[in-house]
């Protein structure tokens, strides 16, 4: 499995779990925790996922533009 | 809508899917993996964060949220005061929702009032945790009559008072503040001045 995919999933799980924990509170610290989880950890995970998907799509040979007669 | 239900539900489901994907990533590497990956790694986590954000934004309007900061405790205490203070009378008589008491009066009743309130809230967070909290809290700008008139204008009790009719234009232009007759809003400044 690609490192990008592994890190992406790991960061997304971490970000979402921290976000879940932040739902327990109703205060500015809980809000800040969510921002940190969503913007920084989740954002990094989404960027890595995007990079993995772009590499994956490039590595796939598409339909040939000049099909054999 | 209770965003908390959607936020927790969607987040928990996405976490479960991602945990499975961590140990069995084969579907992503198979044909059609790009589309599946976009859904599972971008769309669903993005949706979970959006639902979570909506929940937190909804919560940030609550009185409990505002008064959870130490610096706001004195203002919260005035809500339940027995004295003839504007904030207390609104709170006691339930003319504002008790669970959104701060937000009801301290948001702008304009098209982007909610967004403006959120932006100021982020500034408050910054000052509270990373900046220097001033000894005496003050509004960023004079309190606009617009916020009072949003509820009171047109009400029988408001229209029946001659003085409101007499100064209607001045009040619309914010040249005469509602607080000049009905203030103080919290009665905190006088206490600070007396203490100092």
Interface residues (C-beta under 8 A of the other chain):
Chain A: X1 X5 X6 X8 X9 X10 X12 X13 X15 X16 X17 X19 X20 X22 X23 X26 X27 X28 X30 X31 X32 X34 X38 X42 X45 X46 X49 X50 X52 X53 X56 X57 X60
Chain B: X4 X7 X8 X11 X12 X14 X15 X18 X19 X21 X22 X25 X28 X29 X31 X33 X34 X37 X38 X41 X42 X45 X46 X48 X49 X52 X53 X55 X56 X59 X60 X62 X64 X65 X68 X69 X124 X125 X128 X129
